[in-house]
Amino acid sequence: MPGSTRAMAVCTVCGLVVATAYTVALGGNGWVWFLWVVLALLTIGMATARRV
């Protein structure tokens, strides 16, 4: 896994932790989870593009 893809994966995992903590502390917010899903899809896309 190249450095940029690895960094993106780390950001995605950190984003998941932050989104979960935000939901637990302040209640659910659809935008937070929507942005995390977009980040996850971008990460998956980067990982897939590197393999092709």
mmCIF file as Biopython writes it, N, C-alpha, C and O atoms, coordinates in Angstrom:
data_model
#
loop_
_atom_site.group_PDB
_atom_site.id
_atom_site.type_symbol
_atom_site.label_atom_id
_atom_site.label_alt_id
_atom_site.label_comp_id
_atom_site.label_asym_id
_atom_site.label_entity_id
_atom_site.label_seq_id
_atom_site.pdbx_PDB_ins_code
_atom_site.Cartn_x
_atom_site.Cartn_y
_atom_site.Cartn_z
_atom_site.occupancy
_atom_site.B_iso_or_equiv
_atom_site.auth_seq_id
_atom_site.auth_asym_id
_atom_site.pdbx_PDB_model_num
ATOM 1   N N  . MET A ? 1  ? 0.858   -1.181 0.000   1.0 0.0 1  A 1 
ATOM 2   C CA . MET A ? 1  ? 0.000   0.000  0.000   1.0 0.0 1  A 1 
ATOM 3   C C  . MET A ? 1  ? 0.902   1.241  0.000   1.0 0.0 1  A 1 
ATOM 4   O O  . MET A ? 1  ? 1.680   1.442  0.932   1.0 0.0 1  A 1 
ATOM 5   N N  . PRO A ? 2  ? 0.797   2.063  -1.034  1.0 0.0 2  A 1 
ATOM 6   C CA . PRO A ? 2  ? 1.626   3.279  -1.099  1.0 0.0 2  A 1 
ATOM 7   C C  . PRO A ? 2  ? 1.332   4.248  0.050   1.0 0.0 2  A 1 
ATOM 8   O O  . PRO A ? 2  ? 0.310   4.136  0.726   1.0 0.0 2  A 1 
ATOM 9   N N  . GLY A ? 3  ? 2.235   5.187  0.254   1.0 0.0 3  A 1 
ATOM 10  C CA . GLY A ? 3  ? 2.121   6.103  1.382   1.0 0.0 3  A 1 
ATOM 11  C C  . GLY A ? 3  ? 0.855   6.937  1.387   1.0 0.0 3  A 1 
ATOM 12  O O  . GLY A ? 3  ? 0.244   7.121  2.440   1.0 0.0 3  A 1 
ATOM 13  N N  . SER A ? 4  ? 0.446   7.447  0.229   1.0 0.0 4  A 1 
ATOM 14  C CA . SER A ? 4  ? -0.748  8.296  0.200   1.0 0.0 4  A 1 
ATOM 15  C C  . SER A ? 4  ? -2.016  7.499  0.509   1.0 0.0 4  A 1 
ATOM 16  O O  . SER A ? 4  ? -2.919  7.999  1.180   1.0 0.0 4  A 1 
ATOM 17  N N  . THR A ? 5  ? -2.079  6.279  0.027   1.0 0.0 5  A 1 
ATOM 18  C CA . THR A ? 5  ? -3.247  5.440  0.312   1.0 0.0 5  A 1 
ATOM 19  C C  . THR A ? 5  ? -3.272  5.043  1.781   1.0 0.0 5  A 1 
ATOM 20  O O  . THR A ? 5  ? -4.333  5.002  2.405   1.0 0.0 5  A 1 
ATOM 21  N N  . ARG A ? 6  ? -2.097  4.750  2.326   1.0 0.0 6  A 1 
ATOM 22  C CA . ARG A ? 6  ? -2.017  4.399  3.747   1.0 0.0 6  A 1 
ATOM 23  C C  . ARG A ? 6  ? -2.433  5.584  4.617   1.0 0.0 6  A 1 
ATOM 24  O O  . ARG A ? 6  ? -3.146  5.409  5.605   1.0 0.0 6  A 1 
ATOM 25  N N  . ALA A ? 7  ? -1.994  6.781  4.255   1.0 0.0 7  A 1 
ATOM 26  C CA . ALA A ? 7  ? -2.375  7.977  5.007   1.0 0.0 7  A 1 
ATOM 27  C C  . ALA A ? 7  ? -3.880  8.211  4.931   1.0 0.0 7  A 1 
ATOM 28  O O  . ALA A ? 7  ? -4.506  8.597  5.918   1.0 0.0 7  A 1 
ATOM 29  N N  . MET A ? 8  ? -4.450  7.977  3.763   1.0 0.0 8  A 1 
ATOM 30  C CA . MET A ? 8  ? -5.897  8.126  3.598   1.0 0.0 8  A 1 
ATOM 31  C C  . MET A ? 8  ? -6.645  7.101  4.458   1.0 0.0 8  A 1 
ATOM 32  O O  . MET A ? 8  ? -7.678  7.424  5.045   1.0 0.0 8  A 1 
ATOM 33  N N  . ALA A ? 9  ? -6.132  5.879  4.535   1.0 0.0 9  A 1 
ATOM 34  C CA . ALA A ? 9  ? -6.762  4.857  5.365   1.0 0.0 9  A 1 
ATOM 35  C C  . ALA A ? 9  ? -6.695  5.235  6.843   1.0 0.0 9  A 1 
ATOM 36  O O  . ALA A ? 9  ? -7.653  5.026  7.586   1.0 0.0 9  A 1 
ATOM 37  N N  . VAL A ? 10 ? -5.565  5.789  7.264   1.0 0.0 10 A 1 
ATOM 38  C CA . VAL A ? 10 ? -5.431  6.231  8.659   1.0 0.0 10 A 1 
ATOM 39  C C  . VAL A ? 10 ? -6.416  7.356  8.950   1.0 0.0 10 A 1 
ATOM 40  O O  . VAL A ? 10 ? -7.042  7.374  10.010  1.0 0.0 10 A 1 
ATOM 41  N N  . CYS A ? 11 ? -6.557  8.292  8.020   1.0 0.0 11 A 1 
ATOM 42  C CA . CYS A ? 11 ? -7.519  9.388  8.196   1.0 0.0 11 A 1 
ATOM 43  C C  . CYS A ? 11 ? -8.946  8.862  8.259   1.0 0.0 11 A 1 
ATOM 44  O O  . CYS A ? 11 ? -9.770  9.382  9.011   1.0 0.0 11 A 1 
ATOM 45  N N  . THR A ? 12 ? -9.238  7.838  7.477   1.0 0.0 12 A 1 
ATOM 46  C CA . THR A ? 12 ? -10.580 7.261  7.486   1.0 0.0 12 A 1 
ATOM 47  C C  . THR A ? 12 ? -10.876 6.602  8.834   1.0 0.0 12 A 1 
ATOM 48  O O  . THR A ? 12 ? -11.965 6.768  9.384   1.0 0.0 12 A 1 
ATOM 49  N N  . VAL A ? 13 ? -9.920  5.868  9.356   1.0 0.0 13 A 1 
ATOM 50  C CA . VAL A ? 13 ? -10.117 5.217  10.661  1.0 0.0 13 A 1 
ATOM 51  C C  . VAL A ? 13 ? -10.248 6.274  11.757  1.0 0.0 13 A 1 
ATOM 52  O O  . VAL A ? 13 ? -11.103 6.157  12.635  1.0 0.0 13 A 1 
ATOM 53  N N  . CYS A ? 14 ? -9.411  7.293  11.709  1.0 0.0 14 A 1 
ATOM 54  C CA . CYS A ? 14 ? -9.507  8.383  12.697  1.0 0.0 14 A 1 
ATOM 55  C C  . CYS A ? 14 ? -10.847 9.102  12.570  1.0 0.0 14 A 1 
ATOM 56  O O  . CYS A ? 14 ? -11.450 9.480  13.574  1.0 0.0 14 A 1 
ATOM 57  N N  . GLY A ? 15 ? -11.306 9.288  11.349  1.0 0.0 15 A 1 
ATOM 58  C CA . GLY A ? 15 ? -12.621 9.902  11.119  1.0 0.0 15 A 1 
ATOM 59  C C  . GLY A ? 15 ? -13.743 9.068  11.706  1.0 0.0 15 A 1 
ATOM 60  O O  . GLY A ? 15 ? -14.710 9.610  12.241  1.0 0.0 15 A 1 
ATOM 61  N N  . LEU A ? 16 ? -13.618 7.752  11.609  1.0 0.0 16 A 1 
ATOM 62  C CA . LEU A ? 16 ? -14.625 6.878  12.202  1.0 0.0 16 A 1 
ATOM 63  C C  . LEU A ? 16 ? -14.653 7.032  13.718  1.0 0.0 16 A 1 
ATOM 64  O O  . LEU A ? 16 ? -15.724 7.077  14.322  1.0 0.0 16 A 1 
ATOM 65  N N  . VAL A ? 17 ? -13.485 7.113  14.326  1.0 0.0 17 A 1 
ATOM 66  C CA . VAL A ? 17 ? -13.414 7.296  15.778  1.0 0.0 17 A 1 
ATOM 67  C C  . VAL A ? 17 ? -14.037 8.629  16.181  1.0 0.0 17 A 1 
ATOM 68  O O  . VAL A ? 17 ? -14.793 8.699  17.149  1.0 0.0 17 A 1 
ATOM 69  N N  . VAL A ? 18 ? -13.717 9.679  15.438  1.0 0.0 18 A 1 
ATOM 70  C CA . VAL A ? 18 ? -14.261 11.004 15.750  1.0 0.0 18 A 1 
ATOM 71  C C  . VAL A ? 18 ? -15.777 11.031 15.549  1.0 0.0 18 A 1 
ATOM 72  O O  . VAL A ? 18 ? -16.499 11.587 16.377  1.0 0.0 18 A 1 
ATOM 73  N N  . ALA A ? 19 ? -16.260 10.441 14.465  1.0 0.0 19 A 1 
ATOM 74  C CA . ALA A ? 19 ? -17.702 10.418 14.210  1.0 0.0 19 A 1 
ATOM 75  C C  . ALA A ? 19 ? -18.444 9.638  15.291  1.0 0.0 19 A 1 
ATOM 76  O O  . ALA A ? 19 ? -19.524 10.037 15.725  1.0 0.0 19 A 1 
ATOM 77  N N  . THR A ? 20 ? -17.859 8.534  15.716  1.0 0.0 20 A 1 
ATOM 78  C CA . THR A ? 20 ? -18.487 7.737  16.777  1.0 0.0 20 A 1 
ATOM 79  C C  . THR A ? 20 ? -18.494 8.510  18.095  1.0 0.0 20 A 1 
ATOM 80  O O  . THR A ? 20 ? -19.502 8.522  18.801  1.0 0.0 20 A 1 
ATOM 81  N N  . ALA A ? 21 ? -17.378 9.153  18.428  1.0 0.0 21 A 1 
ATOM 82  C CA . ALA A ? 21 ? -17.301 9.932  19.668  1.0 0.0 21 A 1 
ATOM 83  C C  . ALA A ? 21 ? -18.290 11.091 19.628  1.0 0.0 21 A 1 
ATOM 84  O O  . ALA A ? 21 ? -18.944 11.382 20.630  1.0 0.0 21 A 1 
ATOM 85  N N  . TYR A ? 22 ? -18.404 11.752 18.485  1.0 0.0 22 A 1 
ATOM 86  C CA . TYR A ? 22 ? -19.346 12.864 18.339  1.0 0.0 22 A 1 
ATOM 87  C C  . TYR A ? 22 ? -20.778 12.372 18.540  1.0 0.0 22 A 1 
ATOM 88  O O  . TYR A ? 22 ? -21.572 13.018 19.223  1.0 0.0 22 A 1 
ATOM 89  N N  . THR A ? 23 ? -21.099 11.230 17.943  1.0 0.0 23 A 1 
ATOM 90  C CA . THR A ? 23 ? -22.457 10.686 18.068  1.0 0.0 23 A 1 
ATOM 91  C C  . THR A ? 23 ? -22.759 10.312 19.509  1.0 0.0 23 A 1 
ATOM 92  O O  . THR A ? 23 ? -23.862 10.561 19.996  1.0 0.0 23 A 1 
ATOM 93  N N  . VAL A ? 24 ? -21.796 9.719  20.194  1.0 0.0 24 A 1 
ATOM 94  C CA . VAL A ? 24 ? -22.012 9.327  21.593  1.0 0.0 24 A 1 
ATOM 95  C C  . VAL A ? 24 ? -22.156 10.553 22.478  1.0 0.0 24 A 1 
ATOM 96  O O  . VAL A ? 24 ? -23.020 10.587 23.353  1.0 0.0 24 A 1 
ATOM 97  N N  . ALA A ? 25 ? -21.322 11.560 22.261  1.0 0.0 25 A 1 
ATOM 98  C CA . ALA A ? 25 ? -21.299 12.730 23.136  1.0 0.0 25 A 1 
ATOM 99  C C  . ALA A ? 25 ? -22.450 13.690 22.863  1.0 0.0 25 A 1 
ATOM 100 O O  . ALA A ? 25 ? -23.070 14.193 23.799  1.0 0.0 25 A 1 
ATOM 101 N N  . LEU A ? 26 ? -22.742 13.950 21.589  1.0 0.0 26 A 1 
ATOM 102 C CA . LEU A ? 26 ? -23.696 15.008 21.252  1.0 0.0 26 A 1 
ATOM 103 C C  . LEU A ? 26 ? -24.940 14.520 20.517  1.0 0.0 26 A 1 
ATOM 104 O O  . LEU A ? 26 ? -25.834 15.313 20.220  1.0 0.0 26 A 1 
ATOM 105 N N  . GLY A ? 27 ? -25.004 13.250 20.228  1.0 0.0 27 A 1 
ATOM 106 C CA . GLY A ? 27 ? -26.154 12.728 19.491  1.0 0.0 27 A 1 
ATOM 107 C C  . GLY A ? 27 ? -25.831 12.620 18.006  1.0 0.0 27 A 1 
ATOM 108 O O  . GLY A ? 27 ? -24.856 13.192 17.520  1.0 0.0 27 A 1 
ATOM 109 N N  . GLY A ? 28 ? -26.659 11.884 17.313  1.0 0.0 28 A 1 
ATOM 110 C CA . GLY A ? 28 ? -26.413 11.611 15.905  1.0 0.0 28 A 1 
ATOM 111 C C  . GLY A ? 28 ? -26.542 12.847 15.034  1.0 0.0 28 A 1 
ATOM 112 O O  . GLY A ? 28 ? -27.373 13.720 15.285  1.0 0.0 28 A 1 
ATOM 113 N N  . ASN A ? 29 ? -25.718 12.905 14.021  1.0 0.0 29 A 1 
ATOM 114 C CA . ASN A ? 29 ? -25.771 13.969 13.038  1.0 0.0 29 A 1 
ATOM 115 C C  . ASN A ? 29 ? -25.533 13.322 11.679  1.0 0.0 29 A 1 
ATOM 116 O O  . ASN A ? 29 ? -24.469 12.752 11.435  1.0 0.0 29 A 1 
ATOM 117 N N  . GLY A ? 30 ? -26.509 13.409 10.809  1.0 0.0 30 A 1 
ATOM 118 C CA . GLY A ? 30 ? -26.419 12.759 9.510   1.0 0.0 30 A 1 
ATOM 119 C C  . GLY A ? 30 ? -25.266 13.246 8.656   1.0 0.0 30 A 1 
ATOM 120 O O  . GLY A ? 30 ? -24.685 12.465 7.903   1.0 0.0 30 A 1 
ATOM 121 N N  . TRP A ? 31 ? -24.921 14.530 8.757   1.0 0.0 31 A 1 
ATOM 122 C CA . TRP A ? 31 ? -23.826 15.084 7.957   1.0 0.0 31 A 1 
ATOM 123 C C  . TRP A ? 31 ? -22.484 14.487 8.349   1.0 0.0 31 A 1 
ATOM 124 O O  . TRP A ? 31 ? -21.634 14.250 7.491   1.0 0.0 31 A 1 
ATOM 125 N N  . VAL A ? 32 ? -22.292 14.245 9.628   1.0 0.0 32 A 1 
ATOM 126 C CA . VAL A ? 32 ? -21.024 13.659 10.081  1.0 0.0 32 A 1 
ATOM 127 C C  . VAL A ? 32 ? -20.842 12.289 9.453   1.0 0.0 32 A 1 
ATOM 128 O O  . VAL A ? 32 ? -19.771 11.971 8.936   1.0 0.0 32 A 1 
ATOM 129 N N  . TRP A ? 33 ? -21.890 11.480 9.499   1.0 0.0 33 A 1 
ATOM 130 C CA . TRP A ? 33 ? -21.796 10.136 8.939   1.0 0.0 33 A 1 
ATOM 131 C C  . TRP A ? 33 ? -21.742 10.164 7.420   1.0 0.0 33 A 1 
ATOM 132 O O  . TRP A ? 33 ? -21.065 9.331  6.816   1.0 0.0 33 A 1 
ATOM 133 N N  . PHE A ? 34 ? -22.435 11.097 6.792   1.0 0.0 34 A 1 
ATOM 134 C CA . PHE A ? 34 ? -22.371 11.236 5.337   1.0 0.0 34 A 1 
ATOM 135 C C  . PHE A ? 34 ? -20.940 11.560 4.899   1.0 0.0 34 A 1 
ATOM 136 O O  . PHE A ? 34 ? -20.427 10.961 3.953   1.0 0.0 34 A 1 
ATOM 137 N N  . LEU A ? 35 ? -20.303 12.505 5.587   1.0 0.0 35 A 1 
ATOM 138 C CA . LEU A ? 35 ? -18.925 12.865 5.250   1.0 0.0 35 A 1 
ATOM 139 C C  . LEU A ? 35 ? -17.969 11.705 5.491   1.0 0.0 35 A 1 
ATOM 140 O O  . LEU A ? 35 ? -17.015 11.524 4.735   1.0 0.0 35 A 1 
ATOM 141 N N  . TRP A ? 36 ? -18.215 10.916 6.539   1.0 0.0 36 A 1 
ATOM 142 C CA . TRP A ? 36 ? -17.350 9.775  6.776   1.0 0.0 36 A 1 
ATOM 143 C C  . TRP A ? 36 ? -17.524 8.729  5.674   1.0 0.0 36 A 1 
ATOM 144 O O  . TRP A ? 36 ? -16.542 8.129  5.238   1.0 0.0 36 A 1 
ATOM 145 N N  . VAL A ? 37 ? -18.736 8.505  5.227   1.0 0.0 37 A 1 
ATOM 146 C CA . VAL A ? 37 ? -18.971 7.544  4.142   1.0 0.0 37 A 1 
ATOM 147 C C  . VAL A ? 37 ? -18.276 8.014  2.866   1.0 0.0 37 A 1 
ATOM 148 O O  . VAL A ? 37 ? -17.677 7.207  2.156   1.0 0.0 37 A 1 
ATOM 149 N N  . VAL A ? 38 ? -18.351 9.311  2.568   1.0 0.0 38 A 1 
ATOM 150 C CA . VAL A ? 38 ? -17.655 9.842  1.392   1.0 0.0 38 A 1 
ATOM 151 C C  . VAL A ? 38 ? -16.151 9.615  1.529   1.0 0.0 38 A 1 
ATOM 152 O O  . VAL A ? 38 ? -15.502 9.193  0.572   1.0 0.0 38 A 1 
ATOM 153 N N  . LEU A ? 39 ? -15.595 9.886  2.694   1.0 0.0 39 A 1 
ATOM 154 C CA . LEU A ? 39 ? -14.170 9.658  2.932   1.0 0.0 39 A 1 
ATOM 155 C C  . LEU A ? 39 ? -13.814 8.185  2.756   1.0 0.0 39 A 1 
ATOM 156 O O  . LEU A ? 39 ? -12.792 7.861  2.150   1.0 0.0 39 A 1 
ATOM 157 N N  . ALA A ? 40 ? -14.646 7.296  3.279   1.0 0.0 40 A 1 
ATOM 158 C CA . ALA A ? 40 ? -14.396 5.860  3.143   1.0 0.0 40 A 1 
ATOM 159 C C  . ALA A ? 40 ? -14.450 5.429  1.677   1.0 0.0 40 A 1 
ATOM 160 O O  . ALA A ? 40 ? -13.626 4.628  1.236   1.0 0.0 40 A 1 
ATOM 161 N N  . LEU A ? 41 ? -15.410 5.953  0.927   1.0 0.0 41 A 1 
ATOM 162 C CA . LEU A ? 41 ? -15.504 5.605  -0.489  1.0 0.0 41 A 1 
ATOM 163 C C  . LEU A ? 41 ? -14.295 6.118  -1.266  1.0 0.0 41 A 1 
ATOM 164 O O  . LEU A ? 41 ? -13.797 5.431  -2.158  1.0 0.0 41 A 1 
ATOM 165 N N  . LEU A ? 42 ? -13.824 7.308  -0.940  1.0 0.0 42 A 1 
ATOM 166 C CA . LEU A ? 42 ? -12.624 7.821  -1.587  1.0 0.0 42 A 1 
ATOM 167 C C  . LEU A ? 42 ? -11.398 6.948  -1.271  1.0 0.0 42 A 1 
ATOM 168 O O  . LEU A ? 42 ? -10.560 6.698  -2.137  1.0 0.0 42 A 1 
ATOM 169 N N  . THR A ? 43 ? -11.315 6.500  -0.044  1.0 0.0 43 A 1 
ATOM 170 C CA . THR A ? 43 ? -10.205 5.632  0.354   1.0 0.0 43 A 1 
ATOM 171 C C  . THR A ? 43 ? -10.260 4.310  -0.399  1.0 0.0 43 A 1 
ATOM 172 O O  . THR A ? 43 ? -9.242  3.828  -0.897  1.0 0.0 43 A 1 
ATOM 173 N N  . ILE A ? 44 ? -11.442 3.730  -0.480  1.0 0.0 44 A 1 
ATOM 174 C CA . ILE A ? 44 ? -11.595 2.472  -1.218  1.0 0.0 44 A 1 
ATOM 175 C C  . ILE A ? 44 ? -11.259 2.683  -2.696  1.0 0.0 44 A 1 
ATOM 176 O O  . ILE A ? 44 ? -10.618 1.837  -3.319  1.0 0.0 44 A 1 
ATOM 177 N N  . GLY A ? 45 ? -11.695 3.812  -3.246  1.0 0.0 45 A 1 
ATOM 178 C CA . GLY A ? 45 ? -11.373 4.108  -4.627  1.0 0.0 45 A 1 
ATOM 179 C C  . GLY A ? 45 ? -9.879  4.253  -4.872  1.0 0.0 45 A 1 
ATOM 180 O O  . GLY A ? 45 ? -9.358  3.766  -5.875  1.0 0.0 45 A 1 
ATOM 181 N N  . MET A ? 46 ? -9.194  4.918  -3.959  1.0 0.0 46 A 1 
ATOM 182 C CA . MET A ? 46 ? -7.733  5.068  -4.086  1.0 0.0 46 A 1 
ATOM 183 C C  . MET A ? 46 ? -7.040  3.712  -3.996  1.0 0.0 46 A 1 
ATOM 184 O O  . MET A ? 46 ? -6.127  3.428  -4.771  1.0 0.0 46 A 1 
ATOM 185 N N  . ALA A ? 47 ? -7.466  2.883  -3.063  1.0 0.0 47 A 1 
ATOM 186 C CA . ALA A ? 47 ? -6.845  1.568  -2.905  1.0 0.0 47 A 1 
ATOM 187 C C  . ALA A ? 47 ? -7.099  0.696  -4.141  1.0 0.0 47 A 1 
ATOM 188 O O  . ALA A ? 47 ? -6.222  -0.053 -4.573  1.0 0.0 47 A 1 
ATOM 189 N N  . THR A ? 48 ? -8.292  0.801  -4.695  1.0 0.0 48 A 1 
ATOM 190 C CA . THR A ? 48 ? -8.624  0.004  -5.879  1.0 0.0 48 A 1 
ATOM 191 C C  . THR A ? 48 ? -7.854  0.506  -7.104  1.0 0.0 48 A 1 
ATOM 192 O O  . THR A ? 48 ? -7.383  -0.298 -7.909  1.0 0.0 48 A 1 
ATOM 193 N N  . ALA A ? 49 ? -7.727  1.804  -7.249  1.0 0.0 49 A 1 
ATOM 194 C CA . ALA A ? 49 ? -7.022  2.372  -8.400  1.0 0.0 49 A 1 
ATOM 195 C C  . ALA A ? 49 ? -5.541  1.995  -8.371  1.0 0.0 49 A 1 
ATOM 196 O O  . ALA A ? 49 ? -4.934  1.812  -9.427  1.0 0.0 49 A 1 
ATOM 197 N N  . ARG A ? 50 ? -4.965  1.879  -7.209  1.0 0.0 50 A 1 
ATOM 198 C CA . ARG A ? 50 ? -3.543  1.534  -7.095  1.0 0.0 50 A 1 
ATOM 199 C C  . ARG A ? 50 ? -3.289  0.083  -7.496  1.0 0.0 50 A 1 
ATOM 200 O O  . ARG A ? 50 ? -2.194  -0.256 -7.946  1.0 0.0 50 A 1 
ATOM 201 N N  . ARG A ? 51 ? -4.302  -0.778 -7.332  1.0 0.0 51 A 1 
ATOM 202 C CA . ARG A ? 51 ? -4.133  -2.197 -7.627  1.0 0.0 51 A 1 
ATOM 203 C C  . ARG A ? 51 ? -4.288  -2.505 -9.107  1.0 0.0 51 A 1 
ATOM 204 O O  . ARG A ? 51 ? -3.798  -3.529 -9.583  1.0 0.0 51 A 1 
ATOM 205 N N  . VAL A ? 52 ? -4.964  -1.629 -9.837  1.0 0.0 52 A 1 
ATOM 206 C CA . VAL A ? 52 ? -5.232  -1.893 -11.265 1.0 0.0 52 A 1 
ATOM 207 C C  . VAL A ? 52 ? -4.029  -1.567 -12.091 1.0 0.0 52 A 1 
ATOM 208 O O  . VAL A ? 52 ? -4.058  -1.722 -13.312 1.0 0.0 52 A 1 
#
